[in-house]
Amino acid sequence: MRIEQILCAALYEFSQHGFASARMEDIAQRAELSKGGLYAHFKSKESIFEALLLKRLTPRFNNQQWVLSGGDSLSEAIESFIDHLYSQLSDPDVIAMLKLLMTESRRIPHLVDFWRREVIDKYLAEQQAILKTAADKGHLRHSAFLEDAALLMAPALYGAIWQMIFDEATAAATVGSLRRAHLRMLHEFLAP
């Protein structure tokens, strides 16, 4: 519970003041902790930022859903994937963290590189291998998505950018339309 309070407080402080200007004292105060209480959990702003990356921006979709066996259908796997992606886009913390990642990545490149190497690259490599195996078995069509699994998420990331830039009503309408088109696109490009 304390960790979550700290992460919420840190996300707010980083979002308001930027990584460099956010202060541990302010994070502690917002989390209703003493400075010592904060340091008992995290030794630095960098360790908090790393925890935020791992907690808020770790893909949670189970890549094994792309393994179509038994009664599983490609349509169900695609819909599950799209539901997962766009439910993450509805989380304000995920959007705030993506925005923070874009604005602060140059200041803390070693943390961003760690997150990319240890989380994103591994996730995408696993997803790509599973998709290739499914295509080799005839469950999916060989397409550009098998060359770079990040393409599967690209429209959703575009939707995240809209949410960062435009007002809520404009973003919601665009993301809703984008979601429907994204679903149709995956069906069209992945169906054998």
Short mmCIF file of the C-alpha atoms (twelve columns), coordinates in Angstrom:
data_MODEL
# 
_entry.id   MODEL 
# 
loop_
_atom_site.group_PDB 
_atom_site.id 
_atom_site.type_symbol 
_atom_site.label_atom_id 
_atom_site.label_alt_id 
_atom_site.label_comp_id 
_atom_site.label_asym_id 
_atom_site.label_seq_id 
_atom_site.Cartn_x 
_atom_site.Cartn_y 
_atom_site.Cartn_z 
_atom_site.pdbx_PDB_model_num 
ATOM 1   C CA . MET A 1   0.000   0.000   0.000   1 
ATOM 2   C CA . ARG A 2   2.797   2.459   0.914   1 
ATOM 3   C CA . ILE A 3   4.630   1.737   -2.323  1 
ATOM 4   C CA . GLU A 4   1.506   2.563   -4.339  1 
ATOM 5   C CA . GLN A 5   1.052   5.831   -2.393  1 
ATOM 6   C CA . ILE A 6   4.645   6.767   -3.119  1 
ATOM 7   C CA . LEU A 7   4.348   5.920   -6.810  1 
ATOM 8   C CA . CYS A 8   1.145   7.953   -7.155  1 
ATOM 9   C CA . ALA A 9   2.762   10.898  -5.372  1 
ATOM 10  C CA . ALA A 10  5.905   10.626  -7.487  1 
ATOM 11  C CA . LEU A 11  3.958   10.415  -10.737 1 
ATOM 12  C CA . TYR A 12  2.129   13.593  -9.760  1 
ATOM 13  C CA . GLU A 13  5.322   15.428  -8.760  1 
ATOM 14  C CA . PHE A 14  7.248   14.282  -11.840 1 
ATOM 15  C CA . SER A 15  4.321   15.259  -14.081 1 
ATOM 16  C CA . GLN A 16  3.978   18.695  -12.483 1 
ATOM 17  C CA . HIS A 17  7.638   19.633  -12.069 1 
ATOM 18  C CA . GLY A 18  9.613   17.294  -14.316 1 
ATOM 19  C CA . PHE A 19  12.041  14.668  -13.128 1 
ATOM 20  C CA . ALA A 20  14.931  17.065  -12.489 1 
ATOM 21  C CA . SER A 21  12.874  19.580  -10.481 1 
ATOM 22  C CA . ALA A 22  10.796  17.110  -8.469  1 
ATOM 23  C CA . ARG A 23  12.076  16.793  -4.925  1 
ATOM 24  C CA . MET A 24  12.074  13.774  -2.647  1 
ATOM 25  C CA . GLU A 25  10.680  15.974  0.164   1 
ATOM 26  C CA . ASP A 26  7.659   16.881  -1.964  1 
ATOM 27  C CA . ILE A 27  7.075   13.266  -2.957  1 
ATOM 28  C CA . ALA A 28  7.235   12.240  0.710   1 
ATOM 29  C CA . GLN A 29  4.825   14.993  1.729   1 
ATOM 30  C CA . ARG A 30  2.338   14.130  -1.029  1 
ATOM 31  C CA . ALA A 31  2.551   10.443  -0.006  1 
ATOM 32  C CA . GLU A 32  1.955   11.494  3.624   1 
ATOM 33  C CA . LEU A 33  5.305   10.099  4.732   1 
ATOM 34  C CA . SER A 34  8.312   11.527  6.435   1 
ATOM 35  C CA . LYS A 35  11.381  11.941  4.272   1 
ATOM 36  C CA . GLY A 36  12.938  9.035   6.194   1 
ATOM 37  C CA . GLY A 37  9.835   6.940   5.513   1 
ATOM 38  C CA . LEU A 38  10.232  7.583   1.800   1 
ATOM 39  C CA . TYR A 39  13.924  6.683   1.877   1 
ATOM 40  C CA . ALA A 40  13.065  3.433   3.666   1 
ATOM 41  C CA . HIS A 41  11.313  2.378   0.438   1 
ATOM 42  C CA . PHE A 42  13.324  4.164   -2.270  1 
ATOM 43  C CA . LYS A 43  16.889  5.422   -2.150  1 
ATOM 44  C CA . SER A 44  16.502  8.026   -4.927  1 
ATOM 45  C CA . LYS A 45  14.232  9.660   -7.500  1 
ATOM 46  C CA . GLU A 46  15.786  7.344   -10.064 1 
ATOM 47  C CA . SER A 47  14.719  4.259   -8.131  1 
ATOM 48  C CA . ILE A 48  11.179  5.665   -7.907  1 
ATOM 49  C CA . PHE A 49  11.135  6.398   -11.643 1 
ATOM 50  C CA . GLU A 50  12.352  2.880   -12.364 1 
ATOM 51  C CA . ALA A 51  9.556   1.460   -10.197 1 
ATOM 52  C CA . LEU A 52  7.042   3.629   -12.059 1 
ATOM 53  C CA . LEU A 53  8.271   2.320   -15.415 1 
ATOM 54  C CA . LEU A 54  8.021   -1.271  -14.243 1 
ATOM 55  C CA . LYS A 55  4.643   -0.831  -12.531 1 
ATOM 56  C CA . ARG A 56  2.835   1.436   -14.993 1 
ATOM 57  C CA . LEU A 57  4.429   0.584   -18.348 1 
ATOM 58  C CA . THR A 58  5.013   -3.146  -18.296 1 
ATOM 59  C CA . PRO A 59  2.860   -4.872  -20.927 1 
ATOM 60  C CA . ARG A 60  0.337   -7.106  -19.194 1 
ATOM 61  C CA . PHE A 61  -1.099  -8.902  -22.209 1 
ATOM 62  C CA . ASN A 62  -0.359  -12.611 -21.993 1 
ATOM 63  C CA . ASN A 63  1.406   -13.405 -25.265 1 
ATOM 64  C CA . GLN A 64  0.391   -17.047 -24.870 1 
ATOM 65  C CA . GLN A 65  -3.084  -15.997 -26.041 1 
ATOM 66  C CA . TRP A 66  -1.601  -15.857 -29.552 1 
ATOM 67  C CA . VAL A 67  -0.960  -19.621 -29.303 1 
ATOM 68  C CA . LEU A 68  -4.129  -20.851 -30.924 1 
ATOM 69  C CA . SER A 69  -4.831  -24.352 -29.729 1 
ATOM 70  C CA . GLY A 70  -7.936  -26.369 -29.167 1 
ATOM 71  C CA . GLY A 71  -11.043 -24.239 -29.497 1 
ATOM 72  C CA . ASP A 72  -9.205  -20.897 -29.418 1 
ATOM 73  C CA . SER A 73  -9.923  -18.598 -32.314 1 
ATOM 74  C CA . LEU A 74  -7.819  -15.884 -33.882 1 
ATOM 75  C CA . SER A 75  -10.739 -13.513 -33.511 1 
ATOM 76  C CA . GLU A 76  -10.812 -14.065 -29.725 1 
ATOM 77  C CA . ALA A 77  -7.049  -13.512 -29.457 1 
ATOM 78  C CA . ILE A 78  -7.225  -10.292 -31.477 1 
ATOM 79  C CA . GLU A 79  -10.177 -8.969  -29.482 1 
ATOM 80  C CA . SER A 80  -8.464  -9.801  -26.201 1 
ATOM 81  C CA . PHE A 81  -5.302  -8.025  -27.361 1 
ATOM 82  C CA . ILE A 82  -7.223  -4.920  -28.476 1 
ATOM 83  C CA . ASP A 83  -9.314  -4.869  -25.277 1 
ATOM 84  C CA . HIS A 84  -6.133  -5.018  -23.230 1 
ATOM 85  C CA . LEU A 85  -4.357  -2.251  -25.165 1 
ATOM 86  C CA . TYR A 86  -7.244  0.173   -25.119 1 
ATOM 87  C CA . SER A 87  -8.121  -0.481  -21.480 1 
ATOM 88  C CA . GLN A 88  -4.559  0.600   -20.668 1 
ATOM 89  C CA . LEU A 89  -5.158  3.753   -22.716 1 
ATOM 90  C CA . SER A 90  -8.133  4.549   -20.512 1 
ATOM 91  C CA . ASP A 91  -5.865  4.619   -17.436 1 
ATOM 92  C CA . PRO A 92  -4.784  8.232   -16.759 1 
ATOM 93  C CA . ASP A 93  -1.658  6.977   -14.960 1 
ATOM 94  C CA . VAL A 94  -0.513  5.115   -18.075 1 
ATOM 95  C CA . ILE A 95  -0.995  8.225   -20.217 1 
ATOM 96  C CA . ALA A 96  0.786   10.395  -17.629 1 
ATOM 97  C CA . MET A 97  3.659   7.925   -17.488 1 
ATOM 98  C CA . LEU A 98  3.977   7.774   -21.293 1 
ATOM 99  C CA . LYS A 99  4.045   11.560  -21.422 1 
ATOM 100 C CA . LEU A 100 6.651   11.636  -18.674 1 
ATOM 101 C CA . LEU A 101 8.693   9.021   -20.503 1 
ATOM 102 C CA . MET A 102 8.700   11.128  -23.666 1 
ATOM 103 C CA . THR A 103 9.624   14.351  -21.909 1 
ATOM 104 C CA . GLU A 104 12.182  12.976  -19.455 1 
ATOM 105 C CA . SER A 105 13.883  10.137  -21.342 1 
ATOM 106 C CA . ARG A 106 16.907  12.250  -22.298 1 
ATOM 107 C CA . ARG A 107 17.569  13.104  -18.653 1 
ATOM 108 C CA . ILE A 108 17.608  9.497   -17.481 1 
ATOM 109 C CA . PRO A 109 18.615  7.470   -20.538 1 
ATOM 110 C CA . HIS A 110 20.077  4.608   -18.496 1 
ATOM 111 C CA . LEU A 111 16.689  3.962   -16.832 1 
ATOM 112 C CA . VAL A 112 14.827  4.151   -20.118 1 
ATOM 113 C CA . ASP A 113 17.372  1.844   -21.764 1 
ATOM 114 C CA . PHE A 114 17.047  -0.615  -18.869 1 
ATOM 115 C CA . TRP A 115 13.237  -0.590  -19.199 1 
ATOM 116 C CA . ARG A 116 13.445  -1.054  -22.979 1 
ATOM 117 C CA . ARG A 117 15.979  -3.901  -22.768 1 
ATOM 118 C CA . GLU A 118 14.524  -5.757  -19.798 1 
ATOM 119 C CA . VAL A 119 10.813  -5.245  -20.406 1 
ATOM 120 C CA . ILE A 120 9.821   -4.052  -23.864 1 
ATOM 121 C CA . ASP A 121 12.434  -5.841  -25.998 1 
ATOM 122 C CA . LYS A 122 11.849  -9.154  -24.200 1 
ATOM 123 C CA . TYR A 123 8.072   -8.818  -24.432 1 
ATOM 124 C CA . LEU A 124 8.175   -7.995  -28.154 1 
ATOM 125 C CA . ALA A 125 10.668  -10.780 -28.910 1 
ATOM 126 C CA . GLU A 126 8.423   -13.295 -27.166 1 
ATOM 127 C CA . GLN A 127 5.361   -11.954 -28.978 1 
ATOM 128 C CA . GLN A 128 7.111   -12.041 -32.341 1 
ATOM 129 C CA . ALA A 129 8.331   -15.626 -31.829 1 
ATOM 130 C CA . ILE A 130 4.852   -16.802 -30.823 1 
ATOM 131 C CA . LEU A 131 3.248   -15.047 -33.801 1 
ATOM 132 C CA . LYS A 132 5.801   -16.566 -36.197 1 
ATOM 133 C CA . THR A 133 5.134   -20.043 -34.781 1 
ATOM 134 C CA . ALA A 134 1.382   -19.501 -35.180 1 
ATOM 135 C CA . ALA A 135 1.918   -18.343 -38.775 1 
ATOM 136 C CA . ASP A 136 4.161   -21.329 -39.533 1 
ATOM 137 C CA . LYS A 137 1.327   -23.589 -38.317 1 
ATOM 138 C CA . GLY A 138 -1.128  -21.800 -40.608 1 
ATOM 139 C CA . HIS A 139 -3.068  -20.065 -37.815 1 
ATOM 140 C CA . LEU A 140 -1.975  -16.576 -38.947 1 
ATOM 141 C CA . ARG A 141 -0.989  -14.976 -42.204 1 
ATOM 142 C CA . HIS A 142 2.680   -14.115 -42.708 1 
ATOM 143 C CA . SER A 143 2.686   -10.310 -42.717 1 
ATOM 144 C CA . ALA A 144 4.694   -7.262  -41.654 1 
ATOM 145 C CA . PHE A 145 3.423   -7.809  -38.109 1 
ATOM 146 C CA . LEU A 146 5.622   -10.889 -37.908 1 
ATOM 147 C CA . GLU A 147 8.687   -8.852  -38.872 1 
ATOM 148 C CA . ASP A 148 8.163   -6.360  -36.054 1 
ATOM 149 C CA . ALA A 149 5.597   -7.112  -33.358 1 
ATOM 150 C CA . ALA A 150 5.667   -3.465  -32.221 1 
ATOM 151 C CA . LEU A 151 3.489   -2.751  -35.266 1 
ATOM 152 C CA . LEU A 152 0.648   -4.554  -33.481 1 
ATOM 153 C CA . MET A 153 0.571   -1.734  -30.911 1 
ATOM 154 C CA . ALA A 154 1.327   1.250   -33.158 1 
ATOM 155 C CA . PRO A 155 -2.260  2.494   -33.617 1 
ATOM 156 C CA . ALA A 156 -2.838  2.370   -29.844 1 
ATOM 157 C CA . LEU A 157 0.303   4.433   -29.240 1 
ATOM 158 C CA . TYR A 158 -0.992  6.945   -31.767 1 
ATOM 159 C CA . GLY A 159 -4.177  7.061   -29.672 1 
ATOM 160 C CA . ALA A 160 -2.095  7.716   -26.562 1 
ATOM 161 C CA . ILE A 161 -0.479  10.688  -28.295 1 
ATOM 162 C CA . TRP A 162 -3.925  12.076  -29.118 1 
ATOM 163 C CA . GLN A 163 -4.867  11.791  -25.459 1 
ATOM 164 C CA . MET A 164 -1.765  13.748  -24.467 1 
ATOM 165 C CA . ILE A 165 -2.379  16.547  -26.956 1 
ATOM 166 C CA . PHE A 166 -6.115  17.073  -27.346 1 
ATOM 167 C CA . ASP A 167 -9.041  17.685  -25.043 1 
ATOM 168 C CA . GLU A 168 -10.833 14.710  -23.548 1 
ATOM 169 C CA . ALA A 169 -13.852 14.738  -25.900 1 
ATOM 170 C CA . THR A 170 -11.745 14.998  -29.066 1 
ATOM 171 C CA . ALA A 171 -9.336  12.337  -27.862 1 
ATOM 172 C CA . ALA A 172 -12.129 9.961   -26.794 1 
ATOM 173 C CA . ALA A 173 -13.856 10.167  -30.187 1 
ATOM 174 C CA . THR A 174 -10.596 9.612   -32.043 1 
ATOM 175 C CA . VAL A 175 -9.458  6.755   -29.804 1 
ATOM 176 C CA . GLY A 176 -12.859 5.043   -30.156 1 
ATOM 177 C CA . SER A 177 -12.683 5.255   -33.946 1 
ATOM 178 C CA . LEU A 178 -9.045  4.208   -33.915 1 
ATOM 179 C CA . ARG A 179 -9.850  1.182   -31.745 1 
ATOM 180 C CA . ARG A 180 -12.475 -0.054  -34.207 1 
ATOM 181 C CA . ALA A 181 -10.126 0.442   -37.174 1 
ATOM 182 C CA . HIS A 182 -7.255  -1.208  -35.291 1 
ATOM 183 C CA . LEU A 183 -9.408  -4.263  -34.568 1 
ATOM 184 C CA . ARG A 184 -10.462 -4.514  -38.216 1 
ATOM 185 C CA . MET A 185 -6.864  -4.030  -39.406 1 
ATOM 186 C CA . LEU A 186 -5.550  -6.892  -37.249 1 
ATOM 187 C CA . HIS A 187 -8.341  -9.183  -38.475 1 
ATOM 188 C CA . GLU A 188 -7.558  -8.301  -42.095 1 
ATOM 189 C CA . PHE A 189 -3.773  -8.639  -41.821 1 
ATOM 190 C CA . LEU A 190 -3.538  -11.658 -39.528 1 
ATOM 191 C CA . ALA A 191 -6.334  -13.922 -40.775 1 
ATOM 192 C CA . PRO A 192 -4.896  -16.834 -42.795 1 
# 
